[in-house]
Amino acid sequence: NEVAEAVRWATSANLVGAPATHELPYAHFENARQYRPCDVTEFMKAAEQAGDTAAALLLGELQMWWEPSWEHLQSLNGLCSPQKFGLRRQQLQSLALNDTRCKPEMRFEVLAREGLHAQGTSILIAATRDNHQQAHASLKAALEALGGQFLTQNAAVVDALWSWIEQLVEQGEGVDPAMEWLAGFMAPKVLQLYDKQVEVWHQHCQQSVVNASTKATMRSWLIRARRVYHAAGKGEEWEQRFAELTDTLKRKSSLSAVWADLGPVGAEGAAPQGMVGTPGGMGQGDMQQQQPGQLSGQQSTHHSRPNSIPASPANPR
């Protein structure tokens, strides 16, 4: 019938380059190999519903061979013996610990679920150290794979990541999508991180002349903080926080345009072209942030290096 034909097709397609059918159950799954996307979950379900458990198990093994992950490991549960499942679990953990060809987010998720979050954190940071865009994407993918319930019940996982997260947040807005997602489950922790940066620039604006660079950076942090507040469902709290900021800085006429743009009337409006987080503006993480204490009119030396890491504010605490 059609179901059996579809299952045979999926099996044949994914056997190309893999160990033979009779060898696959005994293959060394912990060995490094060339991975590729492989999602045959629907075919597995179809085979199982048709009563062909052997075909469903074979597809599950192929899925683990080409794209090992915690999710794909779980698809084997109930199709094979507890002993075989335990073996595949051990082999997946070995891959997560040792195989640099595996996706960093997969390695982190597996180790976090196995209680090895310190090792997972080290691997995730090391694998993405030279590629900030990958760091942002891998962090978001890893957090989403673990899920909000797991993270709130295992706070040590996020705690292990936190120093790195703080660095990413200070470097630029590329990490903000991950933080907006996390704010939905750990609002106080995330909002405090952004509030700290807003307060640094708030104090700087109170104590110093506000030049164009300071104004742009203050505006950027306000936009970023507003986003995480709204992602956390704390829009009213943000409006109160914003009102307090405008009141304490109302004497700074150089910031009047910022208040007008980001106040209640323009609260949902897009930022002007060229500002952080706007279509047509600078890419994520590309905007250079002036350091508090920099002389008015003095240009930062960081802007001359394309794609360099934005300067972190001085004395953030």
C-alpha positions as CSV (number, residue, x, y, z in Angstrom):
1,N,0.0,0.0,0.0
2,E,1.0,3.7,-0.1
3,V,2.2,3.8,3.5
4,A,4.5,0.8,3.1
5,E,5.8,2.3,-0.2
6,A,6.6,5.6,1.5
7,V,8.4,3.9,4.4
8,R,10.5,1.9,1.9
9,W,11.3,5.0,0.0
10,A,12.4,6.9,3.1
11,T,14.5,3.9,4.3
12,S,16.2,3.4,1.0
13,A,17.0,7.2,0.6
14,N,18.6,7.4,4.1
15,L,20.6,4.1,3.7
16,V,22.7,5.7,1.0
17,G,26.1,6.3,2.7
18,A,25.0,4.7,6.0
19,P,25.9,1.3,7.3
20,A,24.0,-1.5,5.7
21,T,20.7,-2.6,7.3
22,H,22.2,-5.6,9.0
23,E,25.2,-3.6,10.2
24,L,23.3,-0.5,11.5
25,P,22.2,-2.0,14.9
26,Y,25.9,-2.7,15.7
27,A,27.4,0.4,14.2
28,H,29.6,2.6,16.3
29,F,27.3,5.6,16.8
30,E,29.8,7.4,18.9
31,N,32.2,7.7,15.9
32,A,32.6,11.0,14.1
33,R,31.0,11.1,10.6
34,Q,29.6,13.6,8.1
35,Y,26.2,14.6,9.4
36,R,23.2,16.0,7.5
37,P,19.6,16.9,8.3
38,C,17.4,13.9,8.7
39,D,13.8,14.0,9.9
40,V,11.8,10.9,9.3
41,T,9.6,11.1,12.3
42,E,6.4,11.1,10.3
43,F,7.5,8.0,8.4
44,M,8.3,6.3,11.7
45,K,4.8,7.1,13.0
46,A,3.3,5.7,9.9
47,A,5.2,2.5,10.0
48,E,4.4,2.0,13.7
49,Q,0.7,2.7,13.1
50,A,0.8,0.1,10.3
51,G,2.3,-2.4,12.8
52,D,5.8,-2.5,11.2
53,T,7.8,-1.8,14.3
54,A,11.0,-3.1,12.7
55,A,10.8,-0.5,9.9
56,A,10.1,2.3,12.4
57,L,13.1,1.3,14.5
58,L,15.3,1.1,11.4
59,L,14.2,4.6,10.4
60,G,14.9,5.8,13.9
61,E,18.4,4.4,13.9
62,L,19.1,6.1,10.5
63,Q,17.8,9.3,11.9
64,M,20.2,9.0,14.9
65,W,23.0,8.1,12.5
66,W,22.7,11.2,10.3
67,E,21.4,13.8,12.8
68,P,22.0,12.7,16.4
69,S,20.1,14.7,18.9
70,W,18.2,14.4,22.2
71,E,14.9,14.6,20.3
72,H,15.8,11.9,17.9
73,L,17.0,9.7,20.7
74,Q,13.6,10.0,22.4
75,S,12.0,8.7,19.2
76,L,13.7,5.4,19.8
77,N,12.2,5.0,23.2
78,G,9.6,2.2,23.1
79,L,10.8,0.9,19.7
80,C,13.9,-0.8,21.1
81,S,14.9,-2.6,24.3
82,P,15.9,-0.5,27.3
83,Q,19.4,-1.9,26.9
84,K,19.7,-0.6,23.3
85,F,18.1,2.7,24.3
86,G,20.7,3.1,27.1
87,L,23.5,2.3,24.7
88,R,22.4,4.9,22.2
89,R,22.0,7.4,25.0
90,Q,25.6,6.8,26.1
91,Q,26.8,7.1,22.5
92,L,25.0,10.4,22.1
93,Q,26.6,11.7,25.3
94,S,30.0,10.7,23.9
95,L,29.3,12.6,20.7
96,A,28.2,15.7,22.6
97,L,31.4,15.6,24.6
98,N,33.9,14.9,21.9
99,D,32.6,15.4,18.3
100,T,33.3,19.0,17.1
101,R,31.3,18.2,13.9
102,C,28.1,18.1,15.9
103,K,26.1,21.3,16.2
104,P,27.1,23.3,19.3
105,E,23.4,23.7,20.4
106,M,22.9,19.9,20.2
107,R,26.0,19.2,22.2
108,F,24.9,21.7,24.9
109,E,21.3,20.4,25.1
110,V,22.4,16.8,25.5
111,L,24.9,17.6,28.2
112,A,22.5,20.0,30.0
113,R,19.9,17.2,30.1
114,E,22.5,14.8,31.4
115,G,23.4,17.2,34.2
116,L,26.7,18.2,32.6
117,H,25.8,21.8,32.1
118,A,29.3,23.1,33.0
119,Q,30.9,21.0,30.2
120,G,28.1,22.0,27.9
121,T,28.6,25.7,28.5
122,S,32.4,25.4,27.9
123,I,31.7,23.6,24.6
124,L,29.1,26.1,23.4
125,I,31.3,29.1,24.2
126,A,34.4,27.5,22.6
127,A,32.6,26.4,19.5
128,T,31.2,29.9,18.8
129,R,34.0,32.1,20.1
130,D,35.1,33.4,16.7
131,N,31.7,33.8,15.2
132,H,29.3,36.1,17.1
133,Q,26.4,35.4,14.7
134,Q,26.7,31.7,15.3
135,A,27.0,32.3,19.1
136,H,23.6,34.2,19.1
137,A,21.9,31.6,16.9
138,S,23.3,28.6,18.8
139,L,22.4,30.1,22.2
140,K,18.8,30.7,21.1
141,A,18.5,27.2,19.5
142,A,19.9,25.6,22.6
143,L,17.6,27.5,25.0
144,E,14.5,26.7,22.8
145,A,15.5,23.0,22.5
146,L,15.6,22.7,26.3
147,G,12.4,24.7,26.7
148,G,11.2,27.1,29.3
149,Q,9.9,24.4,31.8
150,F,13.2,22.6,31.9
151,L,15.2,25.9,32.3
152,T,13.0,27.2,35.2
153,Q,13.2,23.8,36.9
154,N,17.0,23.6,36.3
155,A,18.2,27.2,37.0
156,A,21.8,26.1,37.3
157,V,21.8,25.6,33.5
158,V,21.2,29.3,32.9
159,D,23.4,30.3,35.8
160,A,26.3,28.5,34.1
161,L,25.7,30.5,30.9
162,W,25.1,33.8,32.6
163,S,28.6,35.4,32.5
164,W,28.8,34.6,28.8
165,I,25.3,36.0,28.2
166,E,26.2,39.2,30.0
167,Q,29.2,39.6,27.6
168,L,27.0,39.0,24.5
169,V,24.4,41.5,25.7
170,E,27.0,44.2,26.2
171,Q,28.6,43.5,22.8
172,G,25.4,44.2,20.8
173,E,21.8,43.5,20.0
174,G,22.4,40.3,18.1
175,V,21.7,38.2,21.2
176,D,18.4,40.0,21.9
177,P,16.1,37.5,20.2
178,A,17.4,34.8,22.5
179,M,17.0,37.1,25.5
180,E,13.5,38.1,24.5
181,W,12.6,34.4,24.4
182,L,14.2,33.7,27.8
183,A,12.4,36.8,29.3
184,G,9.2,34.9,28.9
185,F,10.3,32.4,31.5
186,M,12.9,34.2,33.6
187,A,11.8,37.8,33.5
188,P,13.4,39.2,36.6
189,K,16.8,37.9,35.7
190,V,16.7,39.1,32.1
191,L,15.2,42.5,32.9
192,Q,17.8,43.2,35.6
193,L,20.5,42.7,33.0
194,Y,19.1,45.3,30.6
195,D,18.1,47.6,33.5
196,K,21.7,47.7,34.6
197,Q,22.9,48.9,31.2
198,V,20.1,51.5,31.0
199,E,21.1,52.8,34.4
200,V,24.7,53.1,33.5
201,W,23.8,55.4,30.6
202,H,21.2,57.2,32.6
203,Q,23.8,58.1,35.1
204,H,26.3,59.1,32.4
205,C,23.7,61.4,30.8
206,Q,23.0,63.0,34.1
207,Q,26.7,63.7,34.8
208,S,28.1,64.5,31.4
209,V,27.5,66.5,28.2
210,V,25.3,64.4,25.9
211,N,26.9,64.2,22.5
212,A,25.5,62.5,19.4
213,S,27.2,59.1,20.2
214,T,26.0,59.1,23.7
215,K,22.5,60.0,22.6
216,A,22.5,57.1,20.0
217,T,23.8,54.6,22.6
218,M,21.2,55.6,25.2
219,R,18.5,55.3,22.6
220,S,19.7,51.9,21.6
221,W,19.6,50.6,25.2
222,L,16.1,52.0,25.7
223,I,14.9,50.3,22.6
224,R,16.5,47.0,23.6
225,A,15.2,47.2,27.2
226,R,11.7,48.0,26.0
227,R,11.7,44.9,23.8
228,V,12.6,42.5,26.6
229,Y,10.1,44.1,28.9
230,H,7.3,43.6,26.4
231,A,8.6,40.1,25.6
232,A,8.3,39.3,29.3
233,G,4.7,40.7,29.4
234,K,5.8,43.7,31.5
235,G,4.8,46.6,29.2
236,E,3.2,48.6,32.0
237,E,6.4,48.3,34.1
238,W,8.4,49.6,31.2
239,E,6.2,52.6,30.8
240,Q,6.7,53.4,34.5
241,R,10.4,52.9,34.2
242,F,10.5,55.1,31.1
243,A,8.6,57.9,32.8
244,E,11.1,57.9,35.6
245,L,14.0,58.2,33.2
246,T,12.4,61.1,31.3
247,D,11.6,62.9,34.5
248,T,15.2,62.7,35.8
249,L,16.7,63.7,32.5
250,K,14.1,66.3,31.5
251,R,16.7,69.1,31.7
252,K,18.8,67.4,29.0
253,S,17.3,69.1,25.9
254,S,19.6,67.0,23.7
255,L,17.5,64.0,24.6
256,S,14.2,65.5,23.8
257,A,14.0,63.8,20.4
258,V,14.6,60.4,22.0
259,W,11.8,60.9,24.5
260,A,9.5,62.0,21.7
261,D,10.3,59.0,19.6
262,L,10.1,56.4,22.4
263,G,7.3,57.9,24.5
264,P,3.7,56.7,24.6
265,V,2.8,58.2,21.2
266,G,5.7,56.5,19.4
267,A,6.1,53.5,21.7
268,E,5.5,51.0,19.0
269,G,7.1,52.9,16.2
270,A,10.2,51.8,14.4
271,A,13.5,53.5,15.1
272,P,14.9,55.8,12.4
273,Q,17.2,54.4,9.7
274,G,20.7,53.6,10.9
275,M,19.8,53.0,14.5
276,V,20.2,49.6,16.2
277,G,17.6,47.1,15.4
278,T,16.0,48.8,12.4
279,P,15.5,47.5,8.8
280,G,18.1,49.2,6.6
281,G,20.2,50.1,9.6
282,M,23.3,48.5,11.0
283,G,23.3,44.7,11.3
284,Q,22.9,43.0,14.6
285,G,25.8,43.6,16.9
286,D,27.5,46.0,14.4
287,M,26.7,49.3,16.1
288,Q,29.6,50.7,18.1
289,Q,28.7,51.9,21.6
290,Q,30.4,54.9,23.1
291,Q,32.0,54.4,26.5
292,P,30.7,56.6,29.3
293,G,33.4,59.1,30.2
294,Q,34.5,59.6,26.6
295,L,35.1,63.3,25.9
296,S,32.3,65.1,24.1
297,G,33.1,65.1,20.4
298,Q,35.9,62.5,20.7
299,Q,35.5,59.7,18.3
300,S,35.8,56.1,19.4
301,T,38.7,54.3,17.8
302,H,36.7,51.1,17.6
303,H,34.7,52.2,14.5
304,S,37.6,51.8,12.2
305,R,37.6,48.0,12.5
306,P,34.7,46.5,10.5
307,N,32.6,43.9,12.4
308,S,34.6,44.5,15.6
309,I,33.0,43.9,19.0
310,P,31.2,47.0,20.3
311,A,32.9,48.6,23.2
312,S,31.5,47.7,26.6
313,P,30.5,50.6,28.8
314,A,33.1,51.5,31.4
315,N,32.3,50.7,35.0
316,P,29.0,48.8,34.2
317,R,28.5,48.2,37.8
